Amino acid sequence: MAVLVQNDVAAQNGAVVYLTFSGYGSLDTQYTMVAYLHVVAEVYTIHQVVFIADAGGASCMGSTADNHVLADVVIITDNQHAVLSRIMEVLRFGTQNGIVMHLVPFSHAGTVQNFCPRHNNTVITDFHVPFDKCKGLDGYILADFCGRMRGKMVKAVVGANWGDEGKGKITDMLAKEADIVIRFQGGANAGHTIVNDYGKFALHTLQSGVFYSHITNIIGNGVALDIPKVFNEVNQLVERGVPAPHLMISDRAQVVMPYHILQDTYEEARLAGKSYGSTKSGIAPFYSDKFAKIGFQVSELFDDEVLEEKLQKVCALKNVLFVNLYHQEPLDPKELLNTLHEYRDMVAPYVGNVSEFLYQAVKEGKNILLEGQLGTMKDPDHGIYPMVTSSSTLAAYGAIGAGIPPYEIKKIVAVTKAYSSAVGAGAFVSEIFGDEADELRRRGGDGGEFGATTGRPRRMGWFDAVASKYGCRLQGTTDVAFTVLDVLGYLDEIPVCIGYEIDGKVTTDFPTTAILKKAKPVYEILPGWKSDIRGIKKYEDLPENCRNYIEFVERHIGYPITMVSNGPGRDDIIYR
């Protein structure tokens, strides 16, 4: 046992057991083993730090010096808050024949500055080889440090409410500094509206990064892939002067089949007035088949034997519904096989191993954006069930739907409007009606509040702080993007829903669907600012009442509003 506190400690063939604290000490040359190094300053857990033998030198985590080695440092786990500096400080020791040099410049406060690991080297392991050829174990400690210091990370842009919050604009804006943009769930059932130098666009499956030539745009495994619609979108972009996007499609993504769209349409017609307000894009049948394990992965399109056998089985099942329940013509397996061959030829140039691609991208410190569809209230587990979509709308699902470790998602931007809107059926506590709703709908969005996919007029309401607080919490929000604030400039007074009255009691907690149906809005009225705020670039230049509105909302949702959108354009944004 040894304690190193501003002292040099030498040991010939000994071990340090339960080393509890290191300050500015150093170790001598014959120090052979560090066993069960338990706590070093703020390091929570360090496992299996093994054999420091004849340690030599490395420059900026690079190659060894004088042929001396730092051997078999196996793994450092659960490293938090730049604590690697405390570990490395212990390892900065000298000998007559070699020295470990410049592992990292350290801050005495315990922060890492100018940390410069080489790309593709993520875990401290096998230091017996030059770092340029270092083989890393599965993990990302060094890459994570590099990413944090250079602003490179995985970010998620998701909706805090019912969808249609303005995620497309925020993603398009953030994509300027991104390397990769990923759609990780949903399908062509909802759209993102974007206004940029090329014009105004409504994207459905394509990512909001397609307008930047430097971005790799990925359709992840969690997406409902409607192949004809994807390439129709690509063609429409090119026809309007947008360069063809760099596109990659996961080989594990599943395909929306023609019968999914038919089944969705037939079921909505069967339910009539009790329908769920489906976009008839085949989403619910698609995800039903996926979890029933009768879906078709993109990789299966390239195996005719698998396709033929599977189509026979699926058609036998589907035709029971189509013929007996919907009273429609049966499906033809041969016709479907020909269709899938067409799909195969369309996607073939773009198919890849997305999870492996992203694994390497994370190690290299790439800036990655996860782009969500819809919002918290449409999540099948945490939304207003059953008036929800069929895939998770939460940022946490980004790890699954893209194929990355969940701990890599460092920033979550939850987007919410300065008022509320929704498409489809379901409880909507702060909803307004009549002329009041029509006026807000006409002025709202980037050309009126109408669905990007269906064109249906959106339901309108005042800002709902109860729902938004809940939505931000479920998303794990680090930053709130507050959109379409400029729309409210015509109002003398602006109501904000700050609570729900349920059975005579007021709550600020968002309830389950059955209780939500009984909720009545509790409003607080704020004065409007009665001016056009478009073109303003600095927060302090906004009218006082406008700033008061933002800060009022921020207090009630409990999450920091760091971006304020005051117009439809890419540059109509104010940072706080």
N, C-alpha and C positions, 0 to 999 in steps of 0.2 A: 504494500500500500504506500502510495506517495501522494502528496499534495503539492501542486505546483502553483505557487502564488508569488510572482515576481522573484522567482528563484530558478537557478539551474539545477536540475536533478540528474544525476548520473546513476546508471545501473548497468552492471555487467551482463548478467543473464537473468534478469529478474522480470517481474510482471507488475504492471499497475492494475490493481483490482479495485473496483468501485471508485475510480477517480472522480471526485465530486466537483472540482472546480479548477479551472485553469485561468491564469491571468495573462502575464506577459512572459511566461517561462519558456524554456527551450529544453530539448532532450539531447543527450549525448549519443555518441556513435554506436555503441554496442547495445543500445536499447533494443531488445528483440521482440517483445510482445506487449501489446496493449490488450488486456483481457477484460471484457465486460465493462467497457467505458460507459458509465451509467448516465451521468449528468455533466454536461459542459456548458456552464452559463445557462443560456436559454434553450439549448438543445433538449428536446423532450425524450427521444429514444434514439440510441445508436446501437446497432446490432452488429456483431461479428467484425469489429475492426481488428484485423489479424496481421501479425508480423510486419513490423517496420524494420527492415533489415538493411544495414549499410545504405541508408537513404542518401540518395544523391540529389540531383537538381532537376528542376523543371522550370522553364521560363514561361510565364503566363499560361500555366496549365498545358504547356506544349511538350516538347521533347525532353528527354533526360540529358543530363550533363555529366561528362567524365565517366560515362558508362556505369554510373551508380544508379540504383533503382529504389523506388518506393514500391515494394512488392505486395501484391495481393491484398490491397485494401478493398474489401469485398463489397460492402453495401452500406450506405447511410440512409436510414429510413426515417420518415416522418419529420423531415427537416422543415422548420418553419421560421419565418421572419428573419431571413438573412443570417441565420445562425451558423452557416457553414464557415463563416469567417472565424468563429471561436475555435472550431475544430482545426482549421488549417493553421491558425496561429501556433498551436501546440507543435505542429509538424515542421515549423520553420527552424530547423536546427542545422548546425554546421559541423563539418569534419575537416581534417587536413586534406583529404582527397576529393571531397565533393561537397556541394551545398545545394539545398533546395532553395531556389531563387524565385522570388516574385510569383509565388503561387497566386497571390492576389493582394492588392493594396487594401489594408484593413482600416476601418474606422474604429477608434476606441469605443465608440458608442455601440459597436456591434453590427453596423451596417456594412454591406458590401458596396464598394465603389469601383468602377472600371473593371468589373469582372468580365473576363474575355475568354470563355471556353471556345474551343473550336466546334463548329457545327458537327452534327452527327456523333457527338460524344456526350452522353447524357448521365452516366453514373460513374462514380469514382471506382474504377475496377481495373485490375491488370496493369498497374503502373510500371510493371517491369518492361513494357514496350514503350517506344516513343508515343506520345499522345496523338500524333497524327494518324497512327495506326491502331489506336486504342479500340478494343472491343468492349462495348457497353452491355450491361445487363438490362433487362426490361425496366425502365424507369426514366425519369426525366429531370433529375435534380439540377444538373448543370444547365441544361437547356432552359429550365424554368427560371433560373437565376438570370441567365442572359436575356431571356424574354422580358422579365420584369424591368430590368435596367434599361432596356432599349425600347420599351413600350410595345413589344411584340407579345401577343397573347391570343387566346381564344376568347372571343366575345360573342354573346348571344343577343339578338334583337328580337323581342317578343312582345305580344300584346297583353296589356293589363286588364282589358275589358272584354267586349263582345267581338272583337275584330274590327277592321276598318279604322284603326287608330292612327295610321300614317307610318306604319313600319317600313313600307317601301322607300319612302323618302329618307328616313333615318339610315336604313341600310345603304342606300345609294350614296348618301353623304359620307358615311363611315368607310365605304368601300374604296374611297380614294386612296386610303392608306393601307388597304388590305391586300393580301396575296391570294386568298382563297375565300369564296363565299359559298355556303352550303345550304341547300334546302333539306331539312331533316324530317319533315312530316307533312301530312296533308297531300292534296293533289290539285287538280284544276278546278276545284269547287269554290275557291275564293281567289281574289286578285289583289295585287299591289299596284297602285297608281303612282306613276313617277313623272315628274316634269323636269326636263333638263335641256341641254343645248340642241338635242335631236328632236325635241317635241314632247308631246304628252303620250304616255304609254300605260296600258293596263296589262301587267304580267300575271300569269296564272300559275304556271309551274316553273318557268325560268326564274333565276335568281335576280335580285336587284343589282348584282355586280356585272351584268352582261354589257353594260355601257362603257366599261373600262377594258382596254385591250390587254392590260397587264394581269388580269385576274383569271384564275382557273375557277370556273363555275361548276359546282358539283351537285348532282342530284343523288341524295343519299339513299341508303337502304330503307329508311323509314317512310319514303315518299310513295304515294300511289301514282305510279308512272303511266300516264296516258300518252303513249308514244306518238300517235298522230298529232295530238294537240301540242306536244313539245316542239315538234318540228314545224308545225304551222306557225308557232310563235317565232321560231328562229327565222323562218322565211319572211315573216312580216317585218321583223327588225331590219333585215338586210334590204328589203324593198324600200324601206324608209331611210336608207343611208347609214344605218348602224353597222360597223364592221362585224362580221360573223364572230360570235363569242367563242372563247375557249371553253369547251364543254366536256365534262366527264360524268359518266353515269355508272353508278354502282352495279357490279355484277350480281349483287344480292338484292337489289331493288325488285319489287314485284310489279307485274304488269296489270293495268286496268284492262279487262277483257271487254269486247263488245257486248257480251251478255250482262256484264255488270251495269252498264248504262241502261240497257233494256229493263233489267230487273228493277232498278231504281225508279224508272219512269212508271212501270206497271204498278209497283207497290204504292207510290204516291197517289196514283189514280184510284187504286183500290181503297186506300184510307180516306180519300176525299177530304171532307172538312176536318178530319182528325189527323191529317198528315203532319209531318215534322218540319215542313218547309224546306225540303231538300232542293238542292240545285240541280238534281237529276244528272249528276256527273259520275254516278256509280260508286261513290265513296263508301257508303255503308255496306253494300254487297261485297265490294272489294276487300274491306278489312274483315268482314265476316268470313270470307273464304280464306284469307291469310291465316287467321287464327284457327280455322277449321282444317288447315293444312292441305287445302286443295287449290292454293294459288300457284301462279307460275313465276318463278324467279327469272330474271334476265338471262342468267347463265344457262337455264334450261332451253332457251330458244335455239341454242346451237347443238341440240341433241334430238334428232328426229325420233329416235326410238322412244325416248322418254316422253316426248310431246304426244305422239300417237297414242301410246298406252294411257297417258293421263287424260287426254281429251275424251277418250271413250268413257272413262269412269266419271268425269265431271259432267259430261253431257247427259249421262244416264240420271244423275242426281238433279241437274237443273231442269230437265224436261218434265220431271214430276211436277215442279212448280209451274213451269211455263204452260203446260198443256192443261193441267187439272185445276190450278188455282187462278192463273191469269187468263186462261183460255186463249193462248197464243200458239203460234207455230213452233214446233220443236226445233232445237238447235241441231245443226249438221256438223259433225266432227271434221269431215273433210274440208268443208268451207272454212272452218276455224283454223285448221292446220295451214291452209293457204294464207290466211290473214296473218298468222304468227310468223310465217316465212317472210312476209312483207315487213313486219315489225323488226325481225332479226336483221334484215338488210339495212334498215334505217338506223338502228342503234349500233351496229357492229363497229364503226370507226371510233366510237366514243366510250365503249365499255372498259372498265378497269377495276382493279382491286382498290377500292376507295379507302378502306380501313388501313391498309398498308401505306398508301399514299399519304394519308393524314398522319400516321405514325412517324414517317420520315419528316413531314412538314413541321410537326411539333418539335422534333429533335433539332431541326435546323432553325428554330425560332421564328417560323413564319407567322404572319398576322392573319388570323382566321376568323371569319364571321359566320355564325350560325343564324340563319334567317328563319324565323317561325311564321306560321300561318295562323290566322284567327287570334283568339285571346283566351285568357284564363276562364272566362265564363262559358266557353265552348269546350273546355276540357272534359272528357268522358268520366273522369273520376271526381274532379273538384269543381266542375262547372254546374250549370243549372240543368241537371239531368232530369228528363231525357232529351231536352232541347239542346243537344250538344253535337259536336262532330265525332268522328270515329277514330281519331288518333290524338295522342296527348299533345296539347298546345303549350306545355310548360318547358322552360329552358332545360330542366333536368333531363327531359327526353332527348335533347340534342345529343347527349353522349351516346344514347342508344341508336337514334335515327341517323347519326353520322358515322358512328364507330370509333369514338375516341374515349379515353378515360374521363370520368366525370370531374376529377379534380383539375383537369386542364382548363375548365371554363372559369376564367378569372373575373370577368366583367359581364353583368347582365343588365342590359338596357331595356326597361319596361316602358313601352310607349302608351300614352293615354291622351285622349283629346281633352281640350279645354271645356267641352260639353260632352254629352253622351249620344251614341247612335247604335243601332242594332238592326240586323236583318234576320228575319225568321221569327217563329213563334217563341213564346216563353215569357216568364216574368221580367218586367222592366220597370222598376219602382219609380224612377224619376222621369218616366215618359211624359211628354206633352202632346197635345192634339190640336187640331183645327188650324186657324190662321197663325197662331203662335208657332206651331210645328212647321207649317209650310214656309214661313218666312225664314226660319233657321235652316231648314232643308235647302231652300233656294240659295242662300248665302254660303252655306257650309262647304266643307271639303275644298276641292280645287276646281269646282265647276258644278256644284250641287251634290247633295248626299243621295247618290244612287249606287246600287251594287255594281262593282266592277265586273262581276261575272254575269249576273242576271239582269242588271239594269233596273231592278226593283227599287222603289223609293224606300230609303231607310227609315226606320222608326227613330224619332228624335226625343231627346231629353236633356235636362240640365246635368251638370257634372255631379256624379255620384261618388262622394268621398268614401262611403261605406264599401261599395263594390270595388273601388279602385285600391283602397288600402288592402283589402283581401286579395285582390289580383296581384298586387305588387309583392305581398308576402309569399304567396304560393310560387311566384316566379323566382324568388330569391334575389330581388332587385338590388343592384348597387347604384344604378342611375335611372332617373326618370326623364324621359323625353316628353315634353308637354307641347302638343301640336295644335294647329289651327286656332291659335289664340287670336289672331287677327280678325277672325270671323265675328267675334263678339263685340267689335267696336261700334256697332250700331245701337246697342242697348243702353237705356238709361239706368237700369238696374239688372243685376245678374243673380238669379237664385243658385244656391249650392246646396245639394242634399248632404247634410251632415249626420243624419241618423235615420233609423227606421222605427216607426211606431208599430208595435205588434202586440195586440191584445191589451192596449192601454199603456204599455211600457215602451220606453225609447231605448234602443240599442244601437251601438256602432259596430257590432259584430255581424258579419254576413251569415245568414242562416241557410239551412237546407231548403230544397225546393218547396216542400210542402208548407213550411213556415213562411217562406218568402212570398208565397201567394197572398198572404194576409198583411204584408208590410205596406205601410203608407209613408211617403217621404216626409222628413222633417227638414225644412229649409231655413237657411240663413241668407238674407238678401244683402248683397254687396253693391256699392255704387259702380256704375260703368265709367269708362274713360272717354267715350264719345269722340273717338278719333281713329284715324287710320295709322296703324303701327308698322305697316310694311316698309321695308327699307331700313329700319333701325337696326344697328349692329351691336350696340352696347346696352347692357342691361340697365345701367343707370340712366339711359336716355329714354326709357319707356315712361309713359305717364305714371304718375304716382299711384293712381287707382288701379292701373294695370299691374304694377309691381305688388300692390297690396293683394290683388286677386291671386297672383301666383303664390305668394308667401302664405296666404290663407289656406289654399289648397295643400301646399307642402306640409303645413302643420297638421292638417287633418288626415293626410294619408300616411305621414310618418316616414317618408322616403325623400331623399334629396332630388329636387328638380335641377338638373345640371344643364339641360338643353331646352330652349324655348323656340318653337317654330312659329314664325310670324309671316308666313307666305308659302306658296306651293313650290317655289323653286329650290333647287339644290343648295343655293347660298343663302336662303332666307332662314337663318338660324342664329340664335343668340346663345352664347355659352356663359354659364354662371360659375 
